[in-house]
Amino acid sequence: MSIVTVQLGQCGNQIGFEVFDALFRDSHCSQGLCSKRENEAYQASCKERFFREEENGVPVARAVLVDMEPKVINQTLAKAAQSGQWKYGQHACFCQKQGSGNNWAYGYSVHGPKHEESVMNLIQKEVEKCDSLSGLFIMMSMAGGTGSGLGAFITQKLQDQYSSSLKMNQIIWPYGTGEVIVQNYNSVLTLSRLYRSSDALLIHENDAVHKICATRMNIKQISFRDLNRVLAHQLGSVLQPTYSEDGSSHYRRSPLGDLVEHLVPHPEFKMLGVRNIPQMSANSLAFSTFTWAGLLKHLRQMLISSAKMEEGIDWQVRPPLSGLPPLGKMSVHKELNFNTSIANLVILRGKEVQSADVEGFKDPALYTPWLGPAHAFSVWRTQRAFDKYEKSAALVSNSQLLVRPLDTIVGKAWNMFASKAYIHQYTRFGMEEEDFLDSFTLLEQVVASYSNL
């Protein structure tokens, strides 16, 4: 089954390129540490998901590129063509001459209705080229105007037109000290719309990715391309093929469907975060060896202490003791910094993967009382190594990890709204103050729901 990717705005298009490039390079890598037959099956599964073939045999990304300015799309098309290995479809792009000026309302209320038909036609043509559609993967940021405003509009239209297909939005969370003055408004408006129209939100925080580049990759002057490559690695480690169940030799057919089924048991809880281990520069990797026990011990502690990477894990945080009656609303042993999960998925790739013991993730104390580990925890495996790592693990988690950043963004946006700052820039494009209030109400409910786990 195939995934159609929609790349929106500057951010969505730049990350989209790095993701397709990483997927292609990984699937054609000879260092997979597995049999030739297994490698060929992995390659075929990756290709079915993300690429189709032209008559001349060149793989073409199953993607639609949308931006309101031509520059980034032209650069993205050129980079893919220069790779000489894969490319984007010749007629899979839509761009205009005028951007959205970091104004969500302009992207949503002006560009959206004006270009809806053209964009939806491009997506439909790409969908029709799939034998079977697994779902739509929409890549965008929240801070600007096109990715966020037009992205929210297009996601709503996709929900109307493809109501039975899964839609997952991959969202870039802005830097805490971003350079866009209205990024908190744009983020609140985007998230509240997506909560109504998307099946799951896979969220990456710019601040966390920046830290990984600095401390794990040892990059001194960090560029957007560095950030996007880390993001592409994280997404590839989740989206590349894995076996359908323990002991099976068949790759799972519907990765988006399986992700949503395992991780989103209730529509109130849709925010997913990704963590990877190990993550390091090629220079460091040459001198490192890993055991499954060591990797999974670190990954579990990253989960329960809300750490975004191996650096700076708080080893003091412990799960509340199971089986004790709660005292008032909070269990007496509930740690202040303990991250309660609704559902977790661990994806293991590489050597001796069947020997990896994931029992530590099945502790009922890690999860909310209304969903036990039997339903809340899943593990996917493949002996095929990913990227340059002999052994690697990814964790996709639906947990309280994003409560604090969400609460912060809502709080900052509310403070600006209370003083009516910049509201006129939104109301002049047809938005009303009521739209802001609806968004605040919905997201405050999301914060409350996650906080009360």
C-alpha positions in Angstrom: 0.0 0.0 0.0 1.2 3.5 -0.9 1.5 6.8 1.0 0.9 10.0 -0.8 2.9 12.9 0.7 1.8 16.5 0.5 4.7 18.9 1.1 3.4 22.4 2.1 5.3 25.7 2.4 9.1 26.2 2.6 9.5 24.0 5.6 7.4 21.1 4.3 9.2 21.1 1.0 12.7 21.2 2.4 12.0 18.4 4.9 10.1 16.4 2.3 13.1 16.3 0.0 15.4 15.1 2.8 12.9 12.4 3.8 12.6 11.0 0.3 16.3 11.2 -0.2 17.0 9.4 3.1 14.4 6.7 2.3 15.8 6.1 -1.1 19.5 6.0 0.1 18.6 3.7 3.0 16.7 1.2 0.8 19.5 1.1 -1.7 22.3 0.8 0.9 24.4 -2.3 0.7 25.1 -2.2 4.4 21.8 -3.6 5.5 23.4 -6.5 7.4 20.9 -9.0 6.2 20.5 -11.5 3.4 20.2 -10.5 -0.3 16.7 -11.8 -0.4 15.6 -9.9 2.7 17.3 -6.7 1.4 15.4 -7.0 -1.9 12.0 -7.5 -0.1 12.8 -4.4 2.0 13.7 -2.4 -1.1 10.5 -3.5 -2.8 8.3 -2.6 0.2 9.9 0.9 0.5 9.4 1.5 -3.2 5.8 0.5 -3.1 5.1 2.9 -0.2 7.0 6.0 -1.4 7.9 5.8 -5.1 6.5 4.9 -8.4 8.4 4.2 -11.6 8.4 6.0 -14.9 8.8 4.1 -18.2 12.5 4.8 -18.1 12.8 3.1 -14.7 13.6 6.3 -12.7 11.8 6.2 -9.3 9.4 9.1 -8.8 8.4 10.3 -5.3 4.7 9.8 -4.6 4.4 13.5 -3.5 2.7 16.8 -4.3 4.6 20.0 -3.6 2.7 23.2 -2.7 4.1 26.6 -1.9 2.9 30.2 -2.6 6.4 31.2 -3.8 8.4 29.4 -6.5 11.9 29.6 -5.1 11.9 26.7 -2.6 10.0 24.3 -4.9 12.4 25.1 -7.8 15.3 24.3 -5.5 13.7 21.1 -4.3 13.0 19.8 -7.8 16.5 20.6 -8.9 18.1 18.9 -5.9 16.0 15.7 -6.5 16.9 15.7 -10.2 20.6 16.3 -9.5 20.7 13.2 -7.2 20.4 11.2 -10.4 18.7 8.5 -8.4 15.1 9.6 -8.0 13.0 12.7 -8.8 9.6 14.4 -8.2 6.8 14.1 -10.8 6.9 16.6 -13.6 3.4 17.9 -12.9 3.2 17.3 -9.2 3.9 20.9 -8.1 1.8 24.0 -7.5 3.3 27.4 -6.7 2.4 31.0 -7.1 4.3 34.3 -7.1 3.0 35.7 -3.8 3.6 34.1 -0.3 1.4 34.4 2.8 3.6 36.8 4.7 3.6 34.7 7.9 -0.1 35.4 8.2 -2.2 32.3 8.9 -5.4 33.9 7.9 -4.0 34.8 4.5 -2.9 31.2 3.9 -6.2 29.8 5.2 -8.8 32.3 4.0 -7.3 33.7 0.8 -4.8 31.2 -0.8 -6.9 28.2 0.4 -10.2 28.8 -1.3 -8.5 30.5 -4.3 -6.3 27.5 -5.1 -8.3 24.6 -3.6 -9.3 23.1 -6.9 -5.8 23.1 -8.4 -4.1 21.6 -5.4 -6.8 19.0 -4.8 -6.6 18.0 -8.5 -2.9 17.4 -8.2 -3.4 15.3 -5.0 -6.2 13.3 -6.7 -3.9 12.5 -9.7 -1.2 11.2 -7.4 -3.7 9.1 -5.4 -5.0 7.6 -8.7 -1.5 6.4 -9.5 -1.5 4.2 -6.3 -2.8 0.6 -6.6 -3.9 0.9 -3.0 -3.7 4.0 -0.7 -2.4 3.5 2.8 -3.0 7.2 3.7 -1.9 10.8 3.2 1.1 12.2 4.9 1.1 16.0 5.2 4.3 17.8 6.0 4.1 21.4 7.3 5.3 23.9 9.9 3.1 25.8 12.3 4.9 29.1 12.5 4.5 30.7 9.1 1.6 31.4 6.8 1.5 29.0 3.9 2.5 25.7 5.6 0.2 26.5 8.6 -2.7 28.3 7.1 -2.9 26.7 3.7 -1.9 23.4 5.4 -4.8 23.5 7.8 -7.2 24.4 4.9 -6.0 21.6 2.6 -6.1 19.0 5.5 -9.7 19.9 6.1 -10.5 19.4 2.4 -8.6 16.1 2.4 -10.8 15.0 5.3 -13.9 15.9 3.2 -12.7 14.2 0.0 -10.9 11.2 1.5 -12.8 10.6 4.7 -12.1 6.9 4.8 -8.3 7.3 4.2 -5.9 8.1 7.1 -4.4 11.5 7.3 -1.3 12.1 9.4 0.2 15.6 9.7 3.9 15.9 10.4 4.3 19.2 12.1 7.4 21.3 12.9 6.9 23.1 16.2 8.6 26.5 16.2 11.6 27.5 18.2 10.6 28.9 21.6 12.3 32.1 20.7 11.2 32.2 17.1 11.7 35.1 14.7 8.0 35.2 13.6 6.3 37.6 16.0 2.9 36.0 15.4 4.1 32.3 15.5 2.0 31.5 18.6 -1.2 32.7 16.9 -0.4 30.7 13.8 0.4 27.6 15.9 -2.8 27.8 18.0 -4.9 28.3 14.9 -3.2 25.4 13.0 -3.3 22.9 15.9 -7.0 23.5 16.7 -8.0 23.0 13.0 -5.8 19.9 12.6 -7.2 18.4 15.8 -10.6 18.4 14.0 -9.5 17.1 10.6 -6.4 14.9 11.1 -6.1 11.4 12.5 -2.7 12.0 14.1 -0.2 14.8 14.6 3.4 13.7 14.5 5.2 16.6 16.1 8.9 17.5 16.0 10.2 20.5 18.1 12.8 22.6 16.4 14.5 23.3 19.8 14.9 19.5 20.4 16.2 18.8 16.9 18.7 21.8 17.2 20.0 20.3 20.5 20.5 16.9 18.8 22.5 18.6 16.0 24.7 20.4 18.6 25.3 17.7 21.2 24.9 14.4 19.4 26.0 15.3 15.9 28.7 17.7 17.0 27.7 20.3 14.4 29.2 23.7 15.2 27.2 26.0 12.8 23.8 24.4 12.4 21.9 25.0 9.2 18.3 24.2 8.3 19.6 21.3 6.2 21.3 19.8 9.3 18.0 20.0 11.2 16.1 18.6 8.2 18.5 15.6 7.9 18.0 14.7 11.6 14.2 15.0 11.0 14.5 12.8 7.9 16.4 10.2 9.9 13.7 10.2 12.6 10.9 9.9 10.1 12.7 7.2 8.1 13.3 5.1 11.2 9.5 5.1 11.7 8.2 4.8 8.1 10.6 2.3 6.6 9.4 -1.3 6.4 9.1 -3.6 9.4 7.7 -7.1 9.7 4.0 -7.4 10.3 4.4 -9.3 13.5 7.0 -11.2 15.5 8.3 -14.2 13.5 6.7 -13.0 10.3 8.8 -12.6 7.1 6.3 -10.3 5.5 6.5 -6.5 5.7 3.5 -4.7 7.0 1.3 -3.3 4.3 -0.3 -0.2 5.9 2.3 1.7 8.0 0.1 4.8 8.6 -2.9 2.7 9.4 -1.0 0.5 11.8 0.6 3.6 13.5 -2.7 5.3 14.1 -4.4 2.0 15.2 -1.6 1.3 17.8 -1.1 4.9 19.0 -4.4 6.8 18.8 -7.0 4.9 20.8 -9.1 8.0 21.5 -9.7 11.2 19.3 -9.0 13.4 22.3 -5.3 12.2 22.2 -3.6 12.7 18.8 -0.2 14.2 19.6 2.7 11.8 18.9 6.4 12.4 19.6 9.4 10.5 18.2 12.7 9.7 19.9 15.7 7.8 18.4 18.7 6.0 19.8 21.5 6.0 19.0 22.0 9.4 17.2 25.6 10.4 16.5 28.0 11.7 14.0 29.7 9.2 11.6 33.1 9.9 13.3 31.8 9.0 16.8 29.9 6.0 15.4 33.2 4.4 14.2 34.3 4.0 17.9 30.9 2.9 19.3 29.3 -0.5 20.0 25.8 -1.0 21.2 23.8 -3.7 23.0 20.0 -4.0 22.8 19.8 -4.0 26.6 21.8 -0.7 26.8 19.8 1.0 24.0 16.4 0.0 25.4 17.3 0.9 29.0 18.2 4.4 27.8 15.1 4.7 25.6 12.8 3.7 28.4 14.3 6.3 30.7 14.0 8.9 27.9 10.3 8.1 27.8 9.5 8.3 31.4 11.6 11.4 32.1 10.5 13.3 28.9 14.1 13.5 27.6 14.3 14.2 23.9 17.7 12.6 23.4 20.3 10.5 25.3 22.1 13.6 26.6 20.8 14.9 29.9 18.5 12.0 30.8 17.2 12.4 34.4 17.8 8.9 35.9 16.1 9.9 39.2 12.6 9.8 37.6 10.8 6.6 38.4 7.3 5.3 37.5 4.7 5.4 40.3 4.6 2.1 42.1 1.9 -0.1 40.6 -1.0 -1.4 42.6 -1.1 1.4 45.3 -4.4 3.2 45.7 -4.4 6.8 44.5 -4.3 9.5 47.1 -6.7 12.2 46.0 -6.2 13.0 42.3 -2.5 12.1 42.3 -0.9 8.9 43.4 1.3 9.5 46.4 4.2 8.1 44.4 3.5 10.1 41.2 6.7 11.9 40.3 6.3 15.5 39.3 8.5 14.9 36.2 7.1 11.5 35.3 5.7 11.2 31.8 2.5 9.1 31.7 1.8 7.4 28.3 -1.4 6.5 26.6 0.4 4.3 24.0 3.9 3.5 22.9 5.4 1.9 19.8 9.0 0.7 19.8 10.6 0.0 16.4 13.8 -2.1 16.4 16.1 -2.4 13.4 19.3 -4.4 13.0 21.5 -7.2 14.2 20.0 -9.9 16.5 16.8 -7.9 16.7 14.8 -10.9 17.9 16.9 -11.1 21.1 16.0 -7.6 22.2 13.9 -7.6 25.4 11.2 -5.0 25.5 9.6 -6.1 28.8 10.5 -2.8 30.5 8.0 -1.0 28.2 5.2 -3.3 29.4 5.1 -2.0 33.0 1.5 -1.0 33.7 2.8 1.9 35.8 3.9 3.6 32.5 0.4 3.9 31.2 -2.9 5.5 32.0 -5.3 3.2 34.1 -7.9 2.9 31.3 -5.5 1.2 28.8 -3.3 -1.6 29.9 0.0 -2.5 28.3 -1.6 -5.3 26.3 -3.4 -2.6 24.2 -1.0 0.3 24.9 2.3 -1.2 23.8 3.5 -2.5 20.5 6.9 -3.5 19.1 7.9 -3.7 15.4 11.1 -5.3 14.3 13.3 -6.1 11.2 16.8 -7.5 11.0 17.5 -5.0 8.2 19.7 -2.2 9.7 18.7 1.4 9.2 20.9 4.1 7.9 24.5 3.6 9.2 23.5 2.0 12.5 24.1 -1.7 13.2 21.4 -1.6 15.9 18.9 1.2 16.3 15.6 1.9 18.1 12.8 4.4 17.5 10.0 5.2 20.0 6.8 6.8 18.8 4.9 7.9 21.9 1.4 9.3 22.7 2.2 10.7 26.1 2.3 13.9 28.2 5.6 14.8 26.4 4.0 17.7 24.5 1.8 19.1 27.3 4.3 21.7 28.5 5.2 23.1 25.0 1.5 23.2 24.1 0.6 25.0 27.3 3.4 27.5 26.7 2.3 28.3 23.2 -1.4 28.7 24.2 -0.3 30.9 27.1 1.8 33.2 25.0 -0.9 33.5 22.3 -3.5 34.2 24.9 -1.4 37.0 26.4 -1.1 38.6 23.0 -4.8 38.1 22.2 -5.9 39.7 25.6 -4.1 42.9 24.6 -5.5 42.6 21.0 -2.0 42.6 19.6 -1.9 42.0 15.8 -5.5 40.8 15.7 -6.3 43.3 12.9 -3.9 41.4 10.6 -6.1 38.4 10.9 -9.6 40.0 10.9 -8.9 41.9 7.7 -8.8 38.5 5.9 -12.2 37.4 7.2 -11.3 35.9 10.6 -13.3 36.8 13.7 -12.2 37.0 17.3 -14.6 34.1 17.9 -12.3 31.9 15.8 -9.4 32.6 18.2 -11.6 31.9 21.2 -12.7 28.6 19.7 -9.1 27.6 19.1 -8.1 28.5 22.7 -11.0 26.5 24.1 -10.2 23.4 22.1 -6.5 23.4 22.9 -7.0 24.2 26.6 -9.2 21.1 26.7 -6.4 19.0 25.0 -3.9 20.3 27.7 -6.4 19.4 30.5 -7.0 15.9 29.0 -3.3 15.1 28.7 -2.5 16.6 32.1 -5.1 14.5 33.9 -3.7 11.1 32.6 
